[in-house]
Amino acid sequence: MIVVDDGSTDDGPRIVEAIDDPRIVLRSQPNQGVSAARNAAIREAATPLVAFLDADDEWDDGMLEALLLLHRDFPTARIFATGYRLQSPLGPPRAARLKGVPADFQRGLLQRYFTVASLSDPPLWTSAVAVERQLLLAIGGFPVGVTAGEDLLTWARLAARAPIAYVRESKATFWEPHGADPRPHRRPADPDVVGTELARLQAPGLRRYRAHWHRMRGVWYLGLGQLPQARRELRRALRLAPASMTLWALALLAHGPGGIAARTYRRYKAQQAGSPRPLATPG
């Protein structure tokens, strides 16, 4: 177990140091962000598979066993993932929605990743994934300097390269922040590094997936009342998915008064607890 202290300001490092177990390694570095912290652990790891657990997430008993069984049973796969649940402070947990797969799918190779991801909650989520270390190193790890969508881009780069073995059962929990504000938590990054990098990938279903990314950015801008930026992102999404009625409706909203757009976004977010889709990748 490699614990990376990325410039922590709480008692986390002291708690780790107090655990008398030679299997636990603590590495401290000045704060550089989540991607740099994960990359430090990937470089430090000495095992063929690497799994991640962010500080605010939780594994069920048997999580690592489930990932190792996937590794054993699906030798062509290089990425291994389980289902997960989202725990809202406002209600009971719900299992992440997985759509675009056969109704009886429970365990196996996850086909057409980008199509599935466009319809579902993110099928790959950082705290419910194990990846071959060499594959992570081959893509350069997590993108340093990207502050929104770094996980999404990493999983897309991996999914475009290698098969994914998946078990639908939820084996981890994403704890949503308490007192979540319905307004966007952060402004979309500009320039859009994630969108540019997604456009360079080649895989079935990527046009729809890219449209979803630009739609997500457009909705963020709507919530901020920044309508020119929202219209720009929604135009990009419509070029990729011109038949989407949802995108046309959002584009129409983006041509109205900014206050109406922002209020509509906040109402949507206030009702989103229990929704089948998140606006952004958990974590």
TAGIWO-V407708 format. One record per residue. N is the residue number from 1. PSI is psi in radians with two decimals (999 if undefined). Layout:
N:PSI, N:PSI
This chain:
1:2.13, 2:2.07, 3:2.14, 4:2.07, 5:1.75, 6:1.12, 7:0.66, 8:2.58, 9:0.12, 10:-2.83, 11:0.20, 12:-0.91, 13:-0.70, 14:-0.69, 15:-0.75, 16:-0.77, 17:-0.48, 18:-0.19, 19:2.06, 20:1.46, 21:2.01, 22:-0.22, 23:-0.19, 24:2.18, 25:2.24, 26:2.22, 27:2.21, 28:2.47, 29:2.74, 30:2.64, 31:2.11, 32:-0.03, 33:2.90, 34:-0.65, 35:-0.78, 36:-0.64, 37:-0.80, 38:-0.71, 39:-0.63, 40:-0.71, 41:-0.67, 42:-0.76, 43:-0.62, 44:-0.50, 45:2.55, 46:0.20, 47:2.73, 48:-0.43, 49:2.53, 50:2.30, 51:2.73, 52:2.56, 53:1.88, 54:2.76, 55:-0.47, 56:0.28, 57:3.03, 58:2.35, 59:2.51, 60:2.81, 61:2.40, 62:0.07, 63:-0.93, 64:-0.61, 65:-0.75, 66:-0.71, 67:-0.71, 68:-0.58, 69:-0.65, 70:-0.74, 71:-0.66, 72:-0.74, 73:-0.31, 74:1.37, 75:-0.30, 76:-0.27, 77:2.68, 78:-0.10, 79:2.39, 80:2.31, 81:2.68, 82:2.89, 83:2.98, 84:2.98, 85:2.68, 86:2.15, 87:1.93, 88:2.54, 89:-0.18, 90:-0.05, 91:-2.99, 92:2.82, 93:2.73, 94:2.54, 95:2.46, 96:2.35, 97:2.28, 98:1.93, 99:2.88, 100:0.21, 101:2.82, 102:2.55, 103:-0.53, 104:0.18, 105:2.20, 106:-0.55, 107:2.34, 108:-2.89, 109:2.32, 110:1.87, 111:2.72, 112:0.99, 113:-0.81, 114:-0.58, 115:-0.80, 116:-0.79, 117:-0.51, 118:-0.36, 119:-0.26, 120:3.08, 121:2.77, 122:2.04, 123:-0.64, 124:2.15, 125:2.42, 126:-0.76, 127:0.25, 128:0.62, 129:2.52, 130:2.48, 131:2.54, 132:2.26, 133:-0.72, 134:-0.56, 135:-0.71, 136:-0.75, 137:-0.60, 138:-0.52, 139:0.07, 140:0.28, 141:-2.69, 142:2.53, 143:1.98, 144:2.41, 145:-0.21, 146:2.10, 147:-0.14, 148:2.08, 149:0.21, 150:-0.64, 151:-0.83, 152:-0.77, 153:-0.70, 154:-0.83, 155:-0.61, 156:-0.78, 157:-0.71, 158:-0.80, 159:-0.50, 160:-0.24, 161:-0.51, 162:2.69, 163:2.68, 164:2.23, 165:2.38, 166:2.42, 167:2.28, 168:-0.45, 169:2.37, 170:2.18, 171:0.13, 172:2.85, 173:2.27, 174:2.06, 175:1.94, 176:2.58, 177:2.48, 178:2.55, 179:0.61, 180:2.27, 181:2.32, 182:-0.23, 183:2.74, 184:2.43, 185:-0.38, 186:2.72, 187:2.44, 188:2.50, 189:2.46, 190:2.04, 191:2.83, 192:1.48, 193:-0.72, 194:-0.83, 195:-0.70, 196:-0.74, 197:-0.64, 198:-0.64, 199:-0.32, 200:-0.22, 201:2.74, 202:2.02, 203:2.67, 204:2.43, 205:0.04, 206:-0.51, 207:-0.81, 208:-0.68, 209:-0.76, 210:-0.66, 211:-0.68, 212:-0.68, 213:-0.82, 214:-0.57, 215:-0.76, 216:-0.76, 217:-0.69, 218:-0.69, 219:-0.67, 220:-0.82, 221:-0.64, 222:-0.77, 223:-0.48, 224:-0.09, 225:0.29, 226:1.46, 227:-0.68, 228:-0.74, 229:-0.67, 230:-0.77, 231:-0.68, 232:-0.84, 233:-0.68, 234:-0.56, 235:-0.74, 236:-0.73, 237:-0.72, 238:-0.55, 239:-0.51, 240:-0.51, 241:1.22, 242:-0.27, 243:0.02, 244:1.98, 245:-0.56, 246:-0.75, 247:-0.70, 248:-0.68, 249:-0.72, 250:-0.69, 251:-0.69, 252:-0.74, 253:-0.66, 254:-0.26, 255:0.11, 256:-3.00, 257:2.46, 258:-0.64, 259:-0.70, 260:-0.75, 261:-0.79, 262:-0.71, 263:-0.67, 264:-0.74, 265:-0.81, 266:-0.65, 267:-0.72, 268:-0.82, 269:-0.62, 270:-0.47, 271:-0.03, 272:-0.28, 273:2.13, 274:0.01, 275:2.65, 276:-0.17, 277:2.33, 278:2.76, 279:-0.36, 280:2.80, 281:2.30, 282:2.50, 283:999
